[in-house]
Amino acid sequence: MMGLPDLTPLHDRYLAKMQEAVENGTIGPEIVGAMLKSWAPMNDAGMDMWRALFSAGTGKPAG
C-alpha cells in the first residue's frame, strides 16, 4: 500500500525523550515558551492557553 510511513514508533520515542527532559529539568519552562512562540507567535492570552494546556497535562499548577 502506498502512502505516508507509519512514524508511530519515532513519535512515541520522541515524546518519551521530551517528557524525560522536562521531568529531569533539562528543559525548563522558558525553553518550552520560546519553542511555542517560534511555532505560533501569539500574545499573552495565547501563551496563557498553552500554559493551561500543559499544566492540565502534567498535573502541575501553571506559573
mmJSON file of the N, C-alpha and C atoms, coordinates in Angstrom:
{"data_MODEL":{"atom_site":{
"group_PDB":["ATOM","ATOM","ATOM","ATOM","ATOM","ATOM","ATOM","ATOM","ATOM","ATOM","ATOM","ATOM","ATOM","ATOM","ATOM","ATOM","ATOM","ATOM","ATOM","ATOM","ATOM","ATOM","ATOM","ATOM","ATOM","ATOM","ATOM","ATOM","ATOM","ATOM","ATOM","ATOM","ATOM","ATOM","ATOM","ATOM","ATOM","ATOM","ATOM","ATOM","ATOM","ATOM","ATOM","ATOM","ATOM","ATOM","ATOM","ATOM","ATOM","ATOM","ATOM","ATOM","ATOM","ATOM","ATOM","ATOM","ATOM","ATOM","ATOM","ATOM","ATOM","ATOM","ATOM","ATOM","ATOM","ATOM","ATOM","ATOM","ATOM","ATOM","ATOM","ATOM","ATOM","ATOM","ATOM","ATOM","ATOM","ATOM","ATOM","ATOM","ATOM","ATOM","ATOM","ATOM","ATOM","ATOM","ATOM","ATOM","ATOM","ATOM","ATOM","ATOM","ATOM","ATOM","ATOM","ATOM","ATOM","ATOM","ATOM","ATOM","ATOM","ATOM","ATOM","ATOM","ATOM","ATOM","ATOM","ATOM","ATOM","ATOM","ATOM","ATOM","ATOM","ATOM","ATOM","ATOM","ATOM","ATOM","ATOM","ATOM","ATOM","ATOM","ATOM","ATOM","ATOM","ATOM","ATOM","ATOM","ATOM","ATOM","ATOM","ATOM","ATOM","ATOM","ATOM","ATOM","ATOM","ATOM","ATOM","ATOM","ATOM","ATOM","ATOM","ATOM","ATOM","ATOM","ATOM","ATOM","ATOM","ATOM","ATOM","ATOM","ATOM","ATOM","ATOM","ATOM","ATOM","ATOM","ATOM","ATOM","ATOM","ATOM","ATOM","ATOM","ATOM","ATOM","ATOM","ATOM","ATOM","ATOM","ATOM","ATOM","ATOM","ATOM","ATOM","ATOM","ATOM","ATOM","ATOM","ATOM","ATOM","ATOM","ATOM","ATOM","ATOM","ATOM","ATOM","ATOM","ATOM"],
"id":[1,2,3,4,5,6,7,8,9,10,11,12,13,14,15,16,17,18,19,20,21,22,23,24,25,26,27,28,29,30,31,32,33,34,35,36,37,38,39,40,41,42,43,44,45,46,47,48,49,50,51,52,53,54,55,56,57,58,59,60,61,62,63,64,65,66,67,68,69,70,71,72,73,74,75,76,77,78,79,80,81,82,83,84,85,86,87,88,89,90,91,92,93,94,95,96,97,98,99,100,101,102,103,104,105,106,107,108,109,110,111,112,113,114,115,116,117,118,119,120,121,122,123,124,125,126,127,128,129,130,131,132,133,134,135,136,137,138,139,140,141,142,143,144,145,146,147,148,149,150,151,152,153,154,155,156,157,158,159,160,161,162,163,164,165,166,167,168,169,170,171,172,173,174,175,176,177,178,179,180,181,182,183,184,185,186,187,188,189],
"type_symbol":["N","C","C","N","C","C","N","C","C","N","C","C","N","C","C","N","C","C","N","C","C","N","C","C","N","C","C","N","C","C","N","C","C","N","C","C","N","C","C","N","C","C","N","C","C","N","C","C","N","C","C","N","C","C","N","C","C","N","C","C","N","C","C","N","C","C","N","C","C","N","C","C","N","C","C","N","C","C","N","C","C","N","C","C","N","C","C","N","C","C","N","C","C","N","C","C","N","C","C","N","C","C","N","C","C","N","C","C","N","C","C","N","C","C","N","C","C","N","C","C","N","C","C","N","C","C","N","C","C","N","C","C","N","C","C","N","C","C","N","C","C","N","C","C","N","C","C","N","C","C","N","C","C","N","C","C","N","C","C","N","C","C","N","C","C","N","C","C","N","C","C","N","C","C","N","C","C","N","C","C","N","C","C","N","C","C","N","C","C"],
"label_atom_id":["N","CA","C","N","CA","C","N","CA","C","N","CA","C","N","CA","C","N","CA","C","N","CA","C","N","CA","C","N","CA","C","N","CA","C","N","CA","C","N","CA","C","N","CA","C","N","CA","C","N","CA","C","N","CA","C","N","CA","C","N","CA","C","N","CA","C","N","CA","C","N","CA","C","N","CA","C","N","CA","C","N","CA","C","N","CA","C","N","CA","C","N","CA","C","N","CA","C","N","CA","C","N","CA","C","N","CA","C","N","CA","C","N","CA","C","N","CA","C","N","CA","C","N","CA","C","N","CA","C","N","CA","C","N","CA","C","N","CA","C","N","CA","C","N","CA","C","N","CA","C","N","CA","C","N","CA","C","N","CA","C","N","CA","C","N","CA","C","N","CA","C","N","CA","C","N","CA","C","N","CA","C","N","CA","C","N","CA","C","N","CA","C","N","CA","C","N","CA","C","N","CA","C","N","CA","C","N","CA","C","N","CA","C","N","CA","C","N","CA","C"],
"label_alt_id":[null,null,null,null,null,null,null,null,null,null,null,null,null,null,null,null,null,null,null,null,null,null,null,null,null,null,null,null,null,null,null,null,null,null,null,null,null,null,null,null,null,null,null,null,null,null,null,null,null,null,null,null,null,null,null,null,null,null,null,null,null,null,null,null,null,null,null,null,null,null,null,null,null,null,null,null,null,null,null,null,null,null,null,null,null,null,null,null,null,null,null,null,null,null,null,null,null,null,null,null,null,null,null,null,null,null,null,null,null,null,null,null,null,null,null,null,null,null,null,null,null,null,null,null,null,null,null,null,null,null,null,null,null,null,null,null,null,null,null,null,null,null,null,null,null,null,null,null,null,null,null,null,null,null,null,null,null,null,null,null,null,null,null,null,null,null,null,null,null,null,null,null,null,null,null,null,null,null,null,null,null,null,null,null,null,null,null,null,null],
"label_comp_id":["MET","MET","MET","MET","MET","MET","GLY","GLY","GLY","LEU","LEU","LEU","PRO","PRO","PRO","ASP","ASP","ASP","LEU","LEU","LEU","THR","THR","THR","PRO","PRO","PRO","LEU","LEU","LEU","HIS","HIS","HIS","ASP","ASP","ASP","ARG","ARG","ARG","TYR","TYR","TYR","LEU","LEU","LEU","ALA","ALA","ALA","LYS","LYS","LYS","MET","MET","MET","GLN","GLN","GLN","GLU","GLU","GLU","ALA","ALA","ALA","VAL","VAL","VAL","GLU","GLU","GLU","ASN","ASN","ASN","GLY","GLY","GLY","THR","THR","THR","ILE","ILE","ILE","GLY","GLY","GLY","PRO","PRO","PRO","GLU","GLU","GLU","ILE","ILE","ILE","VAL","VAL","VAL","GLY","GLY","GLY","ALA","ALA","ALA","MET","MET","MET","LEU","LEU","LEU","LYS","LYS","LYS","SER","SER","SER","TRP","TRP","TRP","ALA","ALA","ALA","PRO","PRO","PRO","MET","MET","MET","ASN","ASN","ASN","ASP","ASP","ASP","ALA","ALA","ALA","GLY","GLY","GLY","MET","MET","MET","ASP","ASP","ASP","MET","MET","MET","TRP","TRP","TRP","ARG","ARG","ARG","ALA","ALA","ALA","LEU","LEU","LEU","PHE","PHE","PHE","SER","SER","SER","ALA","ALA","ALA","GLY","GLY","GLY","THR","THR","THR","GLY","GLY","GLY","LYS","LYS","LYS","PRO","PRO","PRO","ALA","ALA","ALA","GLY","GLY","GLY"],
"label_asym_id":["A","A","A","A","A","A","A","A","A","A","A","A","A","A","A","A","A","A","A","A","A","A","A","A","A","A","A","A","A","A","A","A","A","A","A","A","A","A","A","A","A","A","A","A","A","A","A","A","A","A","A","A","A","A","A","A","A","A","A","A","A","A","A","A","A","A","A","A","A","A","A","A","A","A","A","A","A","A","A","A","A","A","A","A","A","A","A","A","A","A","A","A","A","A","A","A","A","A","A","A","A","A","A","A","A","A","A","A","A","A","A","A","A","A","A","A","A","A","A","A","A","A","A","A","A","A","A","A","A","A","A","A","A","A","A","A","A","A","A","A","A","A","A","A","A","A","A","A","A","A","A","A","A","A","A","A","A","A","A","A","A","A","A","A","A","A","A","A","A","A","A","A","A","A","A","A","A","A","A","A","A","A","A","A","A","A","A","A","A"],
"label_entity_id":["1","1","1","1","1","1","1","1","1","1","1","1","1","1","1","1","1","1","1","1","1","1","1","1","1","1","1","1","1","1","1","1","1","1","1","1","1","1","1","1","1","1","1","1","1","1","1","1","1","1","1","1","1","1","1","1","1","1","1","1","1","1","1","1","1","1","1","1","1","1","1","1","1","1","1","1","1","1","1","1","1","1","1","1","1","1","1","1","1","1","1","1","1","1","1","1","1","1","1","1","1","1","1","1","1","1","1","1","1","1","1","1","1","1","1","1","1","1","1","1","1","1","1","1","1","1","1","1","1","1","1","1","1","1","1","1","1","1","1","1","1","1","1","1","1","1","1","1","1","1","1","1","1","1","1","1","1","1","1","1","1","1","1","1","1","1","1","1","1","1","1","1","1","1","1","1","1","1","1","1","1","1","1","1","1","1","1","1","1"],
"label_seq_id":[1,1,1,2,2,2,3,3,3,4,4,4,5,5,5,6,6,6,7,7,7,8,8,8,9,9,9,10,10,10,11,11,11,12,12,12,13,13,13,14,14,14,15,15,15,16,16,16,17,17,17,18,18,18,19,19,19,20,20,20,21,21,21,22,22,22,23,23,23,24,24,24,25,25,25,26,26,26,27,27,27,28,28,28,29,29,29,30,30,30,31,31,31,32,32,32,33,33,33,34,34,34,35,35,35,36,36,36,37,37,37,38,38,38,39,39,39,40,40,40,41,41,41,42,42,42,43,43,43,44,44,44,45,45,45,46,46,46,47,47,47,48,48,48,49,49,49,50,50,50,51,51,51,52,52,52,53,53,53,54,54,54,55,55,55,56,56,56,57,57,57,58,58,58,59,59,59,60,60,60,61,61,61,62,62,62,63,63,63],
"pdbx_PDB_ins_code":[null,null,null,null,null,null,null,null,null,null,null,null,null,null,null,null,null,null,null,null,null,null,null,null,null,null,null,null,null,null,null,null,null,null,null,null,null,null,null,null,null,null,null,null,null,null,null,null,null,null,null,null,null,null,null,null,null,null,null,null,null,null,null,null,null,null,null,null,null,null,null,null,null,null,null,null,null,null,null,null,null,null,null,null,null,null,null,null,null,null,null,null,null,null,null,null,null,null,null,null,null,null,null,null,null,null,null,null,null,null,null,null,null,null,null,null,null,null,null,null,null,null,null,null,null,null,null,null,null,null,null,null,null,null,null,null,null,null,null,null,null,null,null,null,null,null,null,null,null,null,null,null,null,null,null,null,null,null,null,null,null,null,null,null,null,null,null,null,null,null,null,null,null,null,null,null,null,null,null,null,null,null,null,null,null,null,null,null,null],
"Cartn_x":[0.836,0.0,0.887,0.507,1.266,0.717,1.557,1.122,2.259,1.921,2.918,3.391,4.661,5.158,4.551,4.485,3.994,5.127,4.991,6.015,5.681,4.734,4.322,5.488,6.36,7.478,8.405,8.671,9.521,8.839,7.568,6.797,6.769,6.519,6.486,7.831,8.901,10.249,10.545,10.179,10.392,9.639,8.377,7.591,8.16,8.626,9.225,10.485,11.308,12.533,12.207,11.203,10.808,10.263,9.432,8.883,10.001,10.959,12.091,12.894,13.124,13.888,13.153,11.852,11.071,11.081,10.881,10.846,12.196,13.294,14.632,15.116,14.346,14.739,15.684,15.963,16.834,16.193,14.891,14.131,13.219,13.431,12.627,11.5,10.659,9.512,9.904,11.052,11.459,11.8,12.367,12.684,11.403,10.48,9.197,8.461,8.468,7.819,8.429,9.748,10.423,10.095,10.038,9.716,8.298,7.343,5.966,5.822,6.542,6.48,7.031,8.045,8.598,7.638,6.834,5.856,4.692,4.185,2.996,3.068,3.662,3.727,2.331,2.239,0.934,1.098,0.003,0.019,-0.044,-0.163,-0.194,-1.373,-2.518,-3.689,-3.421,-2.756,-2.41,-1.439,-0.451,0.506,-0.185,-1.149,-1.903,-2.653,-3.185,-3.897,-2.937,-1.752,-0.77,-0.34,-0.11,0.327,-0.721,-1.982,-3.067,-3.155,-2.956,-2.993,-1.899,-0.684,0.414,0.257,-0.267,-0.494,-1.514,-2.543,-3.548,-2.947,-2.037,-1.418,-0.407,0.238,1.267,0.754,-0.404,-0.948,-0.296,0.587,1.251,0.566,0.466,-0.182,0.628,-0.064,0.589,1.262,2.369,3.021,4.342],
"Cartn_y":[-1.167,0.0,1.238,2.213,3.46,4.465,5.38,6.416,6.852,7.548,8.027,6.884,6.928,5.868,6.004,4.905,4.911,5.388,6.584,7.169,7.024,6.164,5.984,5.629,4.675,4.365,5.566,6.318,7.503,8.567,8.781,9.753,9.372,8.11,7.647,7.84,7.555,7.715,9.196,10.055,11.492,12.029,11.652,12.117,11.63,10.388,9.849,10.632,10.963,11.725,13.149,13.77,15.108,15.106,14.115,14.019,13.813,12.963,12.716,14.004,14.755,16.001,17.026,17.117,18.057,17.621,16.342,15.841,15.973,15.838,15.94,17.376,18.307,19.707,20.133,19.255,19.594,20.674,20.576,21.57,22.273,23.566,24.342,25.075,25.711,26.434,27.511,28.168,29.231,28.672,27.473,26.858,26.427,25.855,25.454,26.684,27.771,29.001,29.554,29.555,30.036,29.152,27.853,26.918,27.166,27.338,27.581,28.907,29.926,31.222,31.121,30.288,30.138,29.375,28.492,27.746,28.622,29.382,30.192,31.459,32.514,33.752,34.19,34.561,34.942,35.907,36.419,37.368,36.634,37.385,36.784,35.835,36.156,35.281,33.918,33.914,32.651,31.833,32.508,31.801,31.262,31.999,31.514,30.229,30.18,28.984,27.787,27.989,26.906,26.465,27.452,27.153,26.309,26.668,25.911,24.504,24.394,23.093,22.177,22.694,21.881,21.583,22.544,22.309,21.195,21.198,20.146,18.788,18.765,17.501,16.963,17.859,17.419,17.326,17.927,17.927,18.934,19.793,20.815,22.152,22.993,24.297,25.195,26.006,26.949,28.049,28.566,29.708,29.371],
"Cartn_z":[0.0,0.0,0.0,-0.784,-0.878,0.134,0.531,1.457,2.346,3.364,4.312,5.205,5.614,6.505,7.897,8.605,9.992,10.894,11.415,12.274,13.758,14.074,15.466,16.384,16.028,16.934,17.159,16.113,16.231,17.088,16.867,17.641,19.117,19.401,20.791,21.479,20.766,21.338,21.596,20.631,20.776,21.997,22.133,23.267,24.596,24.62,25.85,26.224,25.226,25.487,25.959,25.338,25.746,27.178,27.496,28.844,29.858,29.54,30.428,30.651,29.583,29.697,30.558,30.424,31.232,32.692,32.936,34.314,35.009,34.256,34.837,34.956,34.423,34.487,33.387,32.437,31.319,30.456,30.291,29.541,30.533,30.677,31.612,30.92,31.704,31.147,30.143,30.37,29.453,28.07,28.012,26.73,26.023,26.77,26.183,25.66,26.427,25.993,24.715,24.637,23.424,22.231,22.458,21.381,20.867,21.769,21.359,20.624,21.072,20.39,18.973,18.784,17.438,16.528,17.091,16.295,15.884,16.82,16.553,17.399,16.853,17.625,18.065,19.323,19.854,21.005,21.467,22.568,23.908,24.983,26.324,26.515,25.931,26.075,25.443,24.307,23.65,24.486,25.081,25.934,27.182,27.711,28.87,28.522,27.301,26.859,26.79,26.204,26.136,27.537,28.414,29.786,30.506,30.347,30.98,30.397,29.096,28.443,28.994,29.086,29.608,31.089,31.84,33.265,33.476,32.655,32.768,32.423,31.47,31.061,32.059,32.801,33.747,35.173,35.421,36.775,37.681,37.112,37.896,37.657,38.698,38.506,37.574,36.812,35.909,36.708,36.151,36.788,37.22],
"occupancy":[1.0,1.0,1.0,1.0,1.0,1.0,1.0,1.0,1.0,1.0,1.0,1.0,1.0,1.0,1.0,1.0,1.0,1.0,1.0,1.0,1.0,1.0,1.0,1.0,1.0,1.0,1.0,1.0,1.0,1.0,1.0,1.0,1.0,1.0,1.0,1.0,1.0,1.0,1.0,1.0,1.0,1.0,1.0,1.0,1.0,1.0,1.0,1.0,1.0,1.0,1.0,1.0,1.0,1.0,1.0,1.0,1.0,1.0,1.0,1.0,1.0,1.0,1.0,1.0,1.0,1.0,1.0,1.0,1.0,1.0,1.0,1.0,1.0,1.0,1.0,1.0,1.0,1.0,1.0,1.0,1.0,1.0,1.0,1.0,1.0,1.0,1.0,1.0,1.0,1.0,1.0,1.0,1.0,1.0,1.0,1.0,1.0,1.0,1.0,1.0,1.0,1.0,1.0,1.0,1.0,1.0,1.0,1.0,1.0,1.0,1.0,1.0,1.0,1.0,1.0,1.0,1.0,1.0,1.0,1.0,1.0,1.0,1.0,1.0,1.0,1.0,1.0,1.0,1.0,1.0,1.0,1.0,1.0,1.0,1.0,1.0,1.0,1.0,1.0,1.0,1.0,1.0,1.0,1.0,1.0,1.0,1.0,1.0,1.0,1.0,1.0,1.0,1.0,1.0,1.0,1.0,1.0,1.0,1.0,1.0,1.0,1.0,1.0,1.0,1.0,1.0,1.0,1.0,1.0,1.0,1.0,1.0,1.0,1.0,1.0,1.0,1.0,1.0,1.0,1.0,1.0,1.0,1.0,1.0,1.0,1.0,1.0,1.0,1.0],
"B_iso_or_equiv":[0.0,0.0,0.0,0.0,0.0,0.0,0.0,0.0,0.0,0.0,0.0,0.0,0.0,0.0,0.0,0.0,0.0,0.0,0.0,0.0,0.0,0.0,0.0,0.0,0.0,0.0,0.0,0.0,0.0,0.0,0.0,0.0,0.0,0.0,0.0,0.0,0.0,0.0,0.0,0.0,0.0,0.0,0.0,0.0,0.0,0.0,0.0,0.0,0.0,0.0,0.0,0.0,0.0,0.0,0.0,0.0,0.0,0.0,0.0,0.0,0.0,0.0,0.0,0.0,0.0,0.0,0.0,0.0,0.0,0.0,0.0,0.0,0.0,0.0,0.0,0.0,0.0,0.0,0.0,0.0,0.0,0.0,0.0,0.0,0.0,0.0,0.0,0.0,0.0,0.0,0.0,0.0,0.0,0.0,0.0,0.0,0.0,0.0,0.0,0.0,0.0,0.0,0.0,0.0,0.0,0.0,0.0,0.0,0.0,0.0,0.0,0.0,0.0,0.0,0.0,0.0,0.0,0.0,0.0,0.0,0.0,0.0,0.0,0.0,0.0,0.0,0.0,0.0,0.0,0.0,0.0,0.0,0.0,0.0,0.0,0.0,0.0,0.0,0.0,0.0,0.0,0.0,0.0,0.0,0.0,0.0,0.0,0.0,0.0,0.0,0.0,0.0,0.0,0.0,0.0,0.0,0.0,0.0,0.0,0.0,0.0,0.0,0.0,0.0,0.0,0.0,0.0,0.0,0.0,0.0,0.0,0.0,0.0,0.0,0.0,0.0,0.0,0.0,0.0,0.0,0.0,0.0,0.0,0.0,0.0,0.0,0.0,0.0,0.0],
"pdbx_formal_charge":[null,null,null,null,null,null,null,null,null,null,null,null,null,null,null,null,null,null,null,null,null,null,null,null,null,null,null,null,null,null,null,null,null,null,null,null,null,null,null,null,null,null,null,null,null,null,null,null,null,null,null,null,null,null,null,null,null,null,null,null,null,null,null,null,null,null,null,null,null,null,null,null,null,null,null,null,null,null,null,null,null,null,null,null,null,null,null,null,null,null,null,null,null,null,null,null,null,null,null,null,null,null,null,null,null,null,null,null,null,null,null,null,null,null,null,null,null,null,null,null,null,null,null,null,null,null,null,null,null,null,null,null,null,null,null,null,null,null,null,null,null,null,null,null,null,null,null,null,null,null,null,null,null,null,null,null,null,null,null,null,null,null,null,null,null,null,null,null,null,null,null,null,null,null,null,null,null,null,null,null,null,null,null,null,null,null,null,null,null],
"auth_seq_id":[1,1,1,2,2,2,3,3,3,4,4,4,5,5,5,6,6,6,7,7,7,8,8,8,9,9,9,10,10,10,11,11,11,12,12,12,13,13,13,14,14,14,15,15,15,16,16,16,17,17,17,18,18,18,19,19,19,20,20,20,21,21,21,22,22,22,23,23,23,24,24,24,25,25,25,26,26,26,27,27,27,28,28,28,29,29,29,30,30,30,31,31,31,32,32,32,33,33,33,34,34,34,35,35,35,36,36,36,37,37,37,38,38,38,39,39,39,40,40,40,41,41,41,42,42,42,43,43,43,44,44,44,45,45,45,46,46,46,47,47,47,48,48,48,49,49,49,50,50,50,51,51,51,52,52,52,53,53,53,54,54,54,55,55,55,56,56,56,57,57,57,58,58,58,59,59,59,60,60,60,61,61,61,62,62,62,63,63,63],
"auth_comp_id":["MET","MET","MET","MET","MET","MET","GLY","GLY","GLY","LEU","LEU","LEU","PRO","PRO","PRO","ASP","ASP","ASP","LEU","LEU","LEU","THR","THR","THR","PRO","PRO","PRO","LEU","LEU","LEU","HIS","HIS","HIS","ASP","ASP","ASP","ARG","ARG","ARG","TYR","TYR","TYR","LEU","LEU","LEU","ALA","ALA","ALA","LYS","LYS","LYS","MET","MET","MET","GLN","GLN","GLN","GLU","GLU","GLU","ALA","ALA","ALA","VAL","VAL","VAL","GLU","GLU","GLU","ASN","ASN","ASN","GLY","GLY","GLY","THR","THR","THR","ILE","ILE","ILE","GLY","GLY","GLY","PRO","PRO","PRO","GLU","GLU","GLU","ILE","ILE","ILE","VAL","VAL","VAL","GLY","GLY","GLY","ALA","ALA","ALA","MET","MET","MET","LEU","LEU","LEU","LYS","LYS","LYS","SER","SER","SER","TRP","TRP","TRP","ALA","ALA","ALA","PRO","PRO","PRO","MET","MET","MET","ASN","ASN","ASN","ASP","ASP","ASP","ALA","ALA","ALA","GLY","GLY","GLY","MET","MET","MET","ASP","ASP","ASP","MET","MET","MET","TRP","TRP","TRP","ARG","ARG","ARG","ALA","ALA","ALA","LEU","LEU","LEU","PHE","PHE","PHE","SER","SER","SER","ALA","ALA","ALA","GLY","GLY","GLY","THR","THR","THR","GLY","GLY","GLY","LYS","LYS","LYS","PRO","PRO","PRO","ALA","ALA","ALA","GLY","GLY","GLY"],
"auth_asym_id":["A","A","A","A","A","A","A","A","A","A","A","A","A","A","A","A","A","A","A","A","A","A","A","A","A","A","A","A","A","A","A","A","A","A","A","A","A","A","A","A","A","A","A","A","A","A","A","A","A","A","A","A","A","A","A","A","A","A","A","A","A","A","A","A","A","A","A","A","A","A","A","A","A","A","A","A","A","A","A","A","A","A","A","A","A","A","A","A","A","A","A","A","A","A","A","A","A","A","A","A","A","A","A","A","A","A","A","A","A","A","A","A","A","A","A","A","A","A","A","A","A","A","A","A","A","A","A","A","A","A","A","A","A","A","A","A","A","A","A","A","A","A","A","A","A","A","A","A","A","A","A","A","A","A","A","A","A","A","A","A","A","A","A","A","A","A","A","A","A","A","A","A","A","A","A","A","A","A","A","A","A","A","A","A","A","A","A","A","A"],
"auth_atom_id":["N","CA","C","N","CA","C","N","CA","C","N","CA","C","N","CA","C","N","CA","C","N","CA","C","N","CA","C","N","CA","C","N","CA","C","N","CA","C","N","CA","C","N","CA","C","N","CA","C","N","CA","C","N","CA","C","N","CA","C","N","CA","C","N","CA","C","N","CA","C","N","CA","C","N","CA","C","N","CA","C","N","CA","C","N","CA","C","N","CA","C","N","CA","C","N","CA","C","N","CA","C","N","CA","C","N","CA","C","N","CA","C","N","CA","C","N","CA","C","N","CA","C","N","CA","C","N","CA","C","N","CA","C","N","CA","C","N","CA","C","N","CA","C","N","CA","C","N","CA","C","N","CA","C","N","CA","C","N","CA","C","N","CA","C","N","CA","C","N","CA","C","N","CA","C","N","CA","C","N","CA","C","N","CA","C","N","CA","C","N","CA","C","N","CA","C","N","CA","C","N","CA","C","N","CA","C","N","CA","C","N","CA","C","N","CA","C","N","CA","C"],
"pdbx_PDB_model_num":[1,1,1,1,1,1,1,1,1,1,1,1,1,1,1,1,1,1,1,1,1,1,1,1,1,1,1,1,1,1,1,1,1,1,1,1,1,1,1,1,1,1,1,1,1,1,1,1,1,1,1,1,1,1,1,1,1,1,1,1,1,1,1,1,1,1,1,1,1,1,1,1,1,1,1,1,1,1,1,1,1,1,1,1,1,1,1,1,1,1,1,1,1,1,1,1,1,1,1,1,1,1,1,1,1,1,1,1,1,1,1,1,1,1,1,1,1,1,1,1,1,1,1,1,1,1,1,1,1,1,1,1,1,1,1,1,1,1,1,1,1,1,1,1,1,1,1,1,1,1,1,1,1,1,1,1,1,1,1,1,1,1,1,1,1,1,1,1,1,1,1,1,1,1,1,1,1,1,1,1,1,1,1,1,1,1,1,1,1]
}}}
